[in-house]
Amino acid sequence: MRVLRKYTNRRLYDTSRSCYITLEDVKQLVLNNEPFKVEDSKTGQDLTRNILLQIISEQEGQSGSALLTNQVLQQLIRFYGDNMQGLMAQYLEHSIGAFLEQQERIREQMETMMAAANPLTMINRIADQNMAMWNMFSQGFDRKGKEAEESNESERKEKDK
């Protein structure tokens, strides 16, 4: 697991690469599914959640359409301190996991459908079918032509005799 240290100057230090990194770099670690932990440089306290929340906050502020609407945020706030808080955390974790699995399946199905509905793919299939029919058709002519030539040749031989 990668260990990142947060210093009092709010800078993040990647101990595995021995360099300072940005929140954008941390976001990339998340996107790449790389395990990491953010620790306070003095106390060793785990600050991973704080950094992840900071990344989410920046994303919510930058994007035109927020993932966490005001209504969703208000509903989440209502769960803090409630006896259902732990259950809600598990529910959200499982729901998002299930959603991601379904999203992957839908992506695969869409790619399959797009490949099937791609006009170039369809045109190639039609062209392949046309070529196959043309080959069968032309082979039939070749056979009939050869048979006719053989028949004409045998008739000529008969006449020559």
N, CA, C and O of each residue as an XYZ file, in Angstrom:
644
protein
N       0.843     -1.183      0.000
C       0.000      0.000      0.000
C       0.888      1.247      0.000
O       1.875      1.342      0.729
N       0.502      2.171     -0.829
C       1.240      3.424     -0.942
C       0.928      4.315      0.257
O      -0.231      4.443      0.649
N       1.925      4.911      0.823
C       1.726      5.809      1.961
C       2.026      7.233      1.513
O       3.103      7.535      1.000
N       1.034      8.100      1.726
C       1.178      9.526      1.438
C       1.159     10.253      2.770
O       0.352      9.940      3.645
N       2.034     11.207      2.920
C       2.091     11.980      4.164
C       1.657     13.409      3.879
O       2.074     14.038      2.906
N       0.791     13.900      4.782
C       0.331     15.279      4.649
C       1.068     16.114      5.683
O       1.044     15.821      6.878
N       1.721     17.156      5.198
C       2.491     18.047      6.061
C       1.663     19.274      6.440
O       0.627     19.547      5.834
N       2.126     19.999      7.436
C       1.382     21.161      7.934
C       1.195     22.231      6.868
O       0.252     23.019      6.938
N       2.075     22.263      5.894
C       1.923     23.237      4.802
C       0.890     22.763      3.767
O       0.772     23.347      2.690
N       0.146     21.699      4.104
C      -0.934     21.124      3.292
C      -0.427     20.393      2.057
O      -1.215     20.051      1.175
N       0.865     20.151      1.984
C       1.412     19.421      0.842
C       1.387     17.934      1.121
O       1.525     17.499      2.264
N       1.213     17.169      0.076
C       1.182     15.704      0.172
C       2.487     15.150     -0.374
O       2.953     15.557     -1.438
N       3.071     14.218      0.366
C       4.350     13.627     -0.022
C       4.148     12.132     -0.233
O       3.688     11.425      0.663
N       4.496     11.660     -1.425
C       4.397     10.241     -1.761
C       5.697      9.566     -1.332
O       6.748      9.802     -1.927
N       5.623      8.723     -0.293
C       6.834      8.096      0.246
C       7.410      7.038     -0.697
O       8.607      6.757     -0.648
N       6.575      6.453     -1.550
C       7.097      5.424     -2.458
C       7.857      6.033     -3.636
O       8.791      5.421     -4.155
N       7.461      7.233     -4.056
C       8.136      7.899     -5.181
C       9.084      8.995     -4.717
O       9.826      9.565     -5.516
N       9.054      9.282     -3.431
C       9.902     10.338     -2.838
C       9.730     11.685     -3.535
O      10.694     12.321     -3.960
N       8.462     12.098     -3.636
C       8.181     13.399     -4.238
C       6.838     13.918     -3.733
O       6.009     13.162     -3.226
N       6.649     15.216     -3.885
C       5.374     15.824     -3.524
C       4.377     15.586     -4.652
O       4.742     15.562     -5.828
N       3.109     15.410     -4.276
C       2.068     15.183     -5.272
C       0.885     16.112     -4.995
O       0.789     16.722     -3.931
N       0.004     16.201     -5.960
C      -1.176     17.054     -5.851
C      -2.414     16.209     -5.607
O      -2.359     14.980     -5.645
N      -3.530     16.880     -5.356
C      -4.805     16.169     -5.222
C      -5.169     15.479     -6.536
O      -5.787     14.414     -6.535
N      -4.791     16.080     -7.630
C      -5.045     15.473     -8.947
C      -4.305     14.140     -9.058
O      -4.831     13.184     -9.627
N      -3.091     14.073     -8.519
C      -2.334     12.818     -8.507
C      -3.028     11.769     -7.637
O      -3.076     10.590     -7.988
N      -3.560     12.209     -6.509
C      -4.288     11.289     -5.622
C      -5.540     10.779     -6.331
O      -5.878      9.598     -6.246
N      -6.219     11.680     -7.026
C      -7.409     11.281     -7.801
C      -7.028     10.208     -8.820
O      -7.764      9.242     -9.017
N      -5.891     10.383     -9.455
C      -5.431      9.402    -10.443
C      -5.159      8.051     -9.783
O      -5.423      7.008    -10.382
N      -4.638      8.059     -8.561
C      -4.444      6.800     -7.825
C      -5.778      6.092     -7.631
O      -5.875      4.875     -7.785
N      -6.806      6.867     -7.290
C      -8.146      6.302     -7.111
C      -8.651      5.712     -8.425
O      -9.147      4.586     -8.460
N      -8.521      6.479     -9.500
C      -8.996      6.018    -10.808
C      -8.252      4.767    -11.278
O      -8.816      3.937    -11.989
N      -6.992      4.636    -10.882
C      -6.182      3.465    -11.261
C      -6.327      2.309    -10.279
O      -5.642      1.294    -10.399
N      -7.223      2.467     -9.308
C      -7.452      1.433     -8.282
C      -6.182      1.082     -7.513
O      -6.007     -0.070     -7.114
N      -5.312      2.031     -7.303
C      -4.091      1.800     -6.532
C      -4.378      2.051     -5.059
O      -4.853      3.129     -4.703
N      -4.101      1.084     -4.201
C      -4.354      1.284     -2.770
C      -3.368      2.288     -2.176
O      -2.174      2.256     -2.473
N      -3.885      3.174     -1.336
C      -3.028      4.166     -0.692
C      -3.644      4.574      0.641
O      -4.812      4.308      0.923
N      -2.834      5.215      1.429
C      -3.264      5.716      2.732
C      -2.595      7.068      2.920
O      -1.414      7.235      2.616
N      -3.364      8.041      3.428
C      -2.818      9.366      3.704
C      -2.696      9.498      5.217
O      -3.665      9.305      5.952
N      -1.493      9.829      5.667
C      -1.235      9.980      7.103
C      -0.781     11.398      7.408
O      -0.148     12.051      6.579
N      -1.114     11.869      8.614
C      -0.590     13.134      9.091
C       0.896     12.933      9.380
O       1.270     11.951     10.020
N       1.733     13.834      8.924
C       3.185     13.647      9.052
C       3.655     13.652     10.505
O       4.654     13.010     10.830
N       2.953     14.366     11.380
C       3.380     14.448     12.784
C       2.748     13.365     13.649
O       3.439     12.696     14.416
N       1.418     13.189     13.524
C       0.703     12.287     14.434
C       0.521     10.886     13.873
O       0.291      9.942     14.629
N       0.625     10.736     12.535
C       0.379      9.436     11.917
C      -1.105      9.133     11.761
O      -1.477      8.048     11.314
N      -1.954     10.092     12.129
C      -3.406      9.926     12.019
C      -3.802      9.691     10.564
O      -3.252     10.309      9.652
N      -4.756      8.799     10.362
C      -5.234      8.487      9.014
C      -6.109      9.634      8.502
O      -7.158      9.924      9.078
N      -5.679     10.278      7.429
C      -6.398     11.404      6.831
C      -6.975     11.067      5.456
O      -7.379     11.959      4.711
N      -7.012      9.783      5.129
C      -7.441      9.354      3.788
C      -8.838      9.874      3.461
O      -9.058     10.436      2.388
N      -9.791      9.687      4.392
C     -11.162     10.136      4.145
C     -11.214     11.636      3.878
O     -11.913     12.090      2.972
N     -10.466     12.402      4.676
C     -10.464     13.862      4.509
C      -9.992     14.246      3.105
O     -10.582     15.113      2.460
N      -8.942     13.603      2.647
C      -8.402     13.905      1.316
C      -9.403     13.492      0.234
O      -9.611     14.226     -0.732
N     -10.021     12.323      0.394
C     -11.022     11.873     -0.582
C     -12.214     12.826     -0.614
O     -12.720     13.154     -1.687
N     -12.658     13.266      0.550
C     -13.754     14.239      0.607
C     -13.359     15.558     -0.050
O     -14.183     16.203     -0.699
N     -12.117     15.953      0.114
C     -11.628     17.183     -0.522
C     -11.649     17.041     -2.046
O     -12.017     17.979     -2.753
N     -11.255     15.874     -2.548
C     -11.284     15.624     -3.995
C     -12.723     15.669     -4.499
O     -13.005     16.270     -5.535
N     -13.639     15.025     -3.755
C     -15.056     15.038     -4.148
C     -15.580     16.469     -4.147
O     -16.287     16.875     -5.071
N     -15.238     17.232     -3.118
C     -15.695     18.621     -3.022
C     -15.222     19.436     -4.227
O     -15.988     20.214     -4.796
N     -13.961     19.255     -4.610
C     -13.444     19.976     -5.777
C     -14.153     19.530     -7.056
O     -14.475     20.360     -7.907
N     -14.397     18.227     -7.196
C     -15.094     17.698     -8.380
C     -16.508     18.260     -8.465
O     -16.972     18.636     -9.542
N     -17.191     18.313     -7.318
C     -18.558     18.826     -7.288
C     -18.592     20.298     -7.688
O     -19.526     20.741     -8.356
N     -17.575     21.055     -7.281
C     -17.515     22.474     -7.612
C     -17.164     22.730     -9.065
O     -17.578     23.740     -9.635
N     -16.401     21.824     -9.674
C     -15.932     22.027    -11.052
C     -16.948     21.592    -12.089
O     -17.125     22.260    -13.108
N     -17.616     20.479    -11.838
C     -18.485     19.929    -12.881
C     -19.784     20.731    -12.976
O     -20.269     21.289    -11.992
N     -20.324     20.769    -14.180
C     -21.579     21.469    -14.413
C     -22.751     20.760    -13.770
O     -23.672     21.408    -13.271
N     -22.729     19.439    -13.776
C     -23.808     18.679    -13.154
C     -23.233     17.901    -11.974
O     -22.389     17.019    -12.136
N     -23.710     18.249    -10.795
C     -23.194     17.649     -9.570
C     -23.735     16.234     -9.393
O     -24.886     15.941     -9.715
N     -22.885     15.380     -8.879
C     -23.293     14.015     -8.543
C     -24.093     14.028     -7.242
O     -25.081     13.309     -7.093
N     -23.647     14.852     -6.319
C     -24.312     14.972     -5.021
C     -25.137     16.258     -5.012
O     -24.619     17.342     -4.744
N     -26.405     16.120     -5.304
C     -27.290     17.287     -5.333
C     -27.519     17.799     -3.915
O     -27.183     17.123     -2.943
N     -28.086     18.984     -3.804
C     -28.397     19.546     -2.486
C     -29.301     18.609     -1.689
O     -29.111     18.416     -0.488
N     -30.280     18.034     -2.370
C     -31.218     17.132     -1.697
C     -30.489     15.899     -1.157
O     -30.735     15.487     -0.024
N     -29.598     15.307     -1.953
C     -28.844     14.131     -1.509
C     -27.971     14.498     -0.314
O     -27.928     13.758      0.669
N     -27.281     15.623     -0.388
C     -26.409     16.051      0.717
C     -27.215     16.285      1.997
O     -26.779     15.904      3.083
N     -28.384     16.910      1.871
C     -29.226     17.143      3.045
C     -29.683     15.822      3.662
O     -29.700     15.667      4.883
N     -30.052     14.877      2.804
C     -30.479     13.578      3.325
C     -29.327     12.849      4.008
O     -29.527     12.195      5.032
N     -28.138     12.956      3.459
C     -26.980     12.327      4.094
C     -26.695     12.951      5.454
O     -26.403     12.244      6.419
N     -26.780     14.268      5.528
C     -26.532     14.965      6.793
C     -27.507     14.484      7.867
O     -27.137     14.359      9.034
N     -28.747     14.216      7.473
C     -29.749     13.757      8.436
C     -29.393     12.400      9.045
O     -29.837     12.082     10.149
N     -28.604     11.608      8.340
C     -28.225     10.282      8.853
C     -27.123     10.350      9.915
O     -26.979      9.420     10.709
N     -26.338     11.447      9.940
C     -25.264     11.550     10.930
C     -25.865     11.641     12.326
O     -26.762     12.442     12.588
N     -25.344     10.795     13.217
C     -25.835     10.776     14.583
C     -27.065      9.916     14.770
O     -27.459      9.641     15.903
N     -27.683      9.486     13.676
C     -28.853      8.611     13.743
C     -28.380      7.188     13.999
O     -27.267      6.815     13.629
N     -29.241      6.395     14.638
C     -28.841      5.007     14.898
C     -28.763      4.182     13.614
O     -28.281      3.050     13.646
N     -29.216      4.712     12.510
C     -29.159      4.014     11.222
C     -27.921      4.419     10.411
O     -27.745      3.965      9.280
N     -27.073      5.263     10.981
C     -25.906      5.774     10.262
C     -25.022      4.643      9.737
O     -24.633      4.659      8.570
N     -24.704      3.668     10.576
C     -23.856      2.548     10.153
C     -24.508      1.737      9.048
O     -23.841      1.313      8.103
N     -25.805      1.523      9.166
C     -26.542      0.767      8.158
C     -26.552      1.523      6.826
O     -26.412      0.934      5.753
N     -26.720      2.840      6.928
C     -26.741      3.655      5.708
C     -25.398      3.584      4.992
O     -25.357      3.495      3.765
N     -24.298      3.622      5.743
C     -22.962      3.545      5.133
C     -22.802      2.223      4.379
O     -22.294      2.205      3.258
N     -23.229      1.135      4.984
C     -23.146     -0.180      4.319
C     -24.038     -0.219      3.088
O     -23.644     -0.738      2.044
N     -25.239      0.332      3.214
C     -26.178      0.354      2.097
C     -25.588      1.121      0.912
O     -25.637      0.651     -0.225
N     -25.032      2.298      1.184
C     -24.444      3.104      0.110
C     -23.280      2.374     -0.551
O     -23.154      2.371     -1.776
N     -22.437      1.761      0.259
C     -21.277      1.036     -0.269
C     -21.715     -0.108     -1.186
O     -21.179     -0.275     -2.282
N     -22.695     -0.893     -0.727
C     -23.181     -2.014     -1.542
C     -23.930     -1.536     -2.786
O     -23.795     -2.119     -3.861
N     -24.713     -0.481     -2.634
C     -25.470      0.055     -3.771
C     -24.546      0.558     -4.865
O     -24.766      0.284     -6.045
N     -23.513      1.293     -4.477
C     -22.572      1.822     -5.467
C     -21.806      0.677     -6.119
O     -21.564      0.699     -7.325
N     -21.423     -0.326     -5.324
C     -20.747     -1.499     -5.889
C     -21.609     -2.217     -6.912
O     -21.131     -2.585     -7.985
N     -22.890     -2.417     -6.579
C     -23.817     -3.068     -7.510
C     -24.010     -2.221     -8.761
O     -24.056     -2.748     -9.873
N     -24.122     -0.913     -8.578
C     -24.286     -0.008     -9.715
C     -23.092     -0.099    -10.659
O     -23.262     -0.138    -11.878
N     -21.879     -0.133    -10.095
C     -20.670     -0.220    -10.923
C     -20.624     -1.529    -11.707
O     -20.214     -1.543    -12.868
N     -21.042     -2.628    -11.080
C     -21.098     -3.915    -11.794
C     -22.092     -3.846    -12.947
O     -21.794     -4.288    -14.057
N     -23.278     -3.289    -12.684
C     -24.286     -3.156    -13.733
C     -23.808     -2.224    -14.837
O     -24.054     -2.472    -16.018
N     -23.129     -1.162    -14.454
C     -22.606     -0.211    -15.437
C     -21.629     -0.901    -16.382
O     -21.645     -0.647    -17.586
N     -20.778     -1.774    -15.841
C     -19.815     -2.502    -16.673
C     -20.544     -3.430    -17.647
O     -20.185     -3.516    -18.821
N     -21.566     -4.120    -17.149
C     -22.347     -5.006    -18.030
C     -23.029     -4.215    -19.134
O     -23.041     -4.630    -20.293
N     -23.597     -3.071    -18.766
C     -24.279     -2.232    -19.760
C     -23.282     -1.739    -20.798
O     -23.592     -1.716    -21.989
N     -22.082     -1.342    -20.361
C     -21.045     -0.903    -21.308
C     -20.718     -2.012    -22.304
O     -20.628     -1.775    -23.509
N     -20.541     -3.229    -21.783
C     -20.212     -4.355    -22.667
C     -21.340     -4.601    -23.655
O     -21.085     -4.838    -24.835
N     -22.596     -4.547    -23.185
C     -23.731     -4.753    -24.076
C     -23.820     -3.646    -25.116
O     -24.122     -3.912    -26.280
N     -23.559     -2.408    -24.708
C     -23.596     -1.284    -25.651
C     -22.510     -1.425    -26.711
O     -22.748     -1.148    -27.887
N     -21.325     -1.852    -26.301
C     -20.243     -2.042    -27.266
C     -20.617     -3.122    -28.271
O     -20.351     -2.982    -29.465
N     -21.231     -4.196    -27.792
C     -21.662     -5.273    -28.675
C     -22.722     -4.764    -29.648
O     -22.669     -5.043    -30.846
N     -23.695     -4.004    -29.108
C     -24.759     -3.465    -29.963
C     -24.199     -2.472    -30.968
O     -24.595     -2.477    -32.133
N     -23.281     -1.620    -30.525
C     -22.719     -0.619    -31.425
C     -21.928     -1.283    -32.545
O     -21.956     -0.832    -33.690
N     -21.228     -2.349    -32.208
C     -20.473     -3.061    -33.238
C     -21.438     -3.677    -34.248
O     -21.172     -3.677    -35.450
N     -22.560     -4.203    -33.753
C     -23.546     -4.822    -34.641
C     -24.270     -3.761    -35.463
O     -24.605     -4.007    -36.622
N     -24.519     -2.586    -34.886
C     -25.273     -1.542    -35.568
C     -24.382     -0.591    -36.359
O     -24.883      0.317    -37.021
N     -23.093     -0.785    -36.298
C     -22.164      0.077    -37.022
C     -22.420     -0.067    -38.522
O     -22.356     -1.177    -39.050
N     -22.706      1.024    -39.212
C     -23.004      0.946    -40.646
C     -21.870      0.295    -41.447
O     -22.130     -0.451    -42.391
N     -20.635      0.567    -41.082
C     -19.527     -0.037    -41.818
C     -19.503     -1.550    -41.635
O     -19.226     -2.295    -42.574
N     -19.797     -1.995    -40.410
C     -19.851     -3.434    -40.161
C     -20.947     -4.065    -41.008
O     -20.754     -5.120    -41.611
N     -22.110     -3.398    -41.044
C     -23.224     -3.936    -41.833
C     -22.882     -3.947    -43.321
O     -23.181     -4.917    -44.017
N     -22.265     -2.887    -43.807
C     -21.889     -2.816    -45.225
C     -20.874     -3.904    -45.552
O     -20.955     -4.537    -46.605
N     -19.917     -4.124    -44.650
C     -18.932     -5.192    -44.870
C     -19.607     -6.553    -44.936
O     -19.260     -7.383    -45.776
N     -20.577     -6.782    -44.047
C     -21.301     -8.071    -44.078
C     -22.040     -8.256    -45.398
O     -21.992     -9.324    -46.009
N     -22.724     -7.200    -45.825
C     -23.466     -7.272    -47.088
C     -22.499     -7.510    -48.250
O     -22.771     -8.322    -49.135
N     -21.376     -6.801    -48.239
C     -20.380     -6.977    -49.304
C     -19.843     -8.404    -49.305
O     -19.662     -8.997    -50.368
N     -19.586     -8.961    -48.117
C     -19.108    -10.349    -48.025
C     -20.154    -11.322    -48.579
O     -19.823    -12.264    -49.299
N     -21.427    -11.074    -48.229
C     -22.498    -11.935    -48.746
C     -22.603    -11.812    -50.260
O     -22.771    -12.811    -50.959
N     -22.504    -10.584    -50.765
C     -22.578    -10.372    -52.217
C     -21.422    -11.066    -52.939
O     -21.606    -11.676    -53.992
N     -20.222    -10.960    -52.349
C     -19.061    -11.621    -52.956
C     -19.235    -13.143    -52.968
O     -18.887    -13.811    -53.942
N     -19.776    -13.675    -51.876
C     -20.000    -15.124    -51.809
C     -21.007    -15.548    -52.873
O     -20.813    -16.557    -53.551
N     -22.092    -14.767    -53.017
C     -23.081    -15.108    -54.049
C     -22.465    -14.971    -55.440
O     -22.704    -15.818    -56.302
N     -21.685    -13.931    -55.672
C     -21.038    -13.736    -56.967
C     -20.109    -14.897    -57.286
O     -20.087    -15.391    -58.413
N     -19.335    -15.335    -56.281
C     -18.435    -16.474    -56.489
C     -19.214    -17.731    -56.856
O     -18.827    -18.465    -57.765
N     -20.317    -17.977    -56.144
C     -21.139    -19.156    -56.464
C     -21.713    -19.022    -57.873
O     -21.714    -19.978    -58.648
N     -22.196    -17.829    -58.190
C     -22.783    -17.566    -59.492
C     -21.748    -17.743    -60.602
O     -22.013    -18.387    -61.617
N     -20.567    -17.162    -60.395
C     -19.538    -17.245    -61.432
C     -18.999    -18.667    -61.551
O     -18.639    -19.088    -62.651
N     -18.932    -19.408    -60.470
C     -18.489    -20.803    -60.546
C     -19.490    -21.624    -61.345
O     -19.112    -22.532    -62.087
N     -20.774    -21.297    -61.188
C     -21.806    -21.981    -61.967
C     -21.626    -21.716    -63.445
O     -21.749    -22.634    -64.256
N     -21.335    -20.464    -63.816
C     -21.082    -20.128    -65.214
C     -19.840    -20.826    -65.721
O     -19.808    -21.328    -66.845
N     -18.817    -20.853    -64.880
C     -17.580    -21.521    -65.287
C     -17.847    -22.985    -65.585
O     -17.370    -23.513    -66.590
N     -18.611    -23.650    -64.715
C     -18.913    -25.074    -64.937
C     -19.724    -25.258    -66.208
O     -19.426    -26.130    -67.024
N     -20.770    -24.419    -66.377
C     -21.607    -24.531    -67.572
C     -20.806    -24.205    -68.817
O     -20.961    -24.841    -69.860
N     -19.943    -23.199    -68.692
C     -19.102    -22.827    -69.831
C     -18.152    -23.949    -70.198
O     -17.968    -24.243    -71.379
N     -17.544    -24.582    -69.200
C     -16.623    -25.692    -69.462
C     -17.379    -26.869    -70.048
O     -16.905    -27.530    -70.972
N     -18.570    -27.127    -69.497
C     -19.383    -28.233    -70.031
C     -19.757    -27.960    -71.476
O     -19.732    -28.860    -72.315
N     -20.109    -26.693    -71.764
C     -20.484    -26.336    -73.134
C     -19.282    -26.458    -74.059
O     -19.407    -26.946    -75.182
N     -18.119    -26.016    -73.591
C     -16.910    -26.141    -74.405
C     -16.585    -27.598    -74.664
O     -16.265    -27.980    -75.790
N     -16.666    -28.410    -73.625
C     -16.387    -29.835    -73.786
C     -17.377    -30.475    -74.746
O     -17.005    -31.313    -75.568
N     -18.640    -30.075    -74.639
C     -19.671    -30.615    -75.524
C     -19.401    -30.185    -76.964
O     -19.483    -31.006    -77.878
N     -19.080    -28.912    -77.176
C     -18.776    -28.413    -78.515
C     -17.542    -29.102    -79.081
O     -17.503    -29.444    -80.263
N     -16.545    -29.302    -78.245
C     -15.322    -29.945    -78.703
C     -15.580    -31.393    -79.100
O     -15.067    -31.874    -80.111
N     -16.376    -32.077    -78.295
C     -16.671    -33.481    -78.644
C     -17.508    -33.543    -79.915
O     -17.347    -34.474    -80.704
N     -18.408    -32.565    -80.136
C     -19.203    -32.524    -81.376
C     -18.284    -32.275    -82.564
O     -18.481    -32.871    -83.624
N     -17.291    -31.413    -82.415
C     -16.354    -31.127    -83.508
C     -15.556    -32.389    -83.840
O     -15.349    -32.719    -85.008
N     -15.121    -33.074    -82.813
C     -14.362    -34.305    -83.029
C     -15.191    -35.334    -83.778
O     -14.695    -36.046    -84.652
N     -16.476    -35.394    -83.412
C     -17.377    -36.353    -84.063
C     -17.550    -35.983    -85.545
O     -17.577    -36.854    -86.415
N     -17.664    -34.692    -85.808
C     -17.833    -34.237    -87.191
C     -16.561    -34.492    -87.980
O     -16.615    -34.877    -89.148
N     -15.411    -34.277    -87.341
C     -14.136    -34.482    -88.019
C     -13.925    -35.949    -88.377
O     -13.183    -36.236    -89.316
N     -14.510    -36.832    -87.708
C     -14.317    -38.261    -87.972
C     -15.058    -38.671    -89.147
O     -15.017    -39.841    -89.525
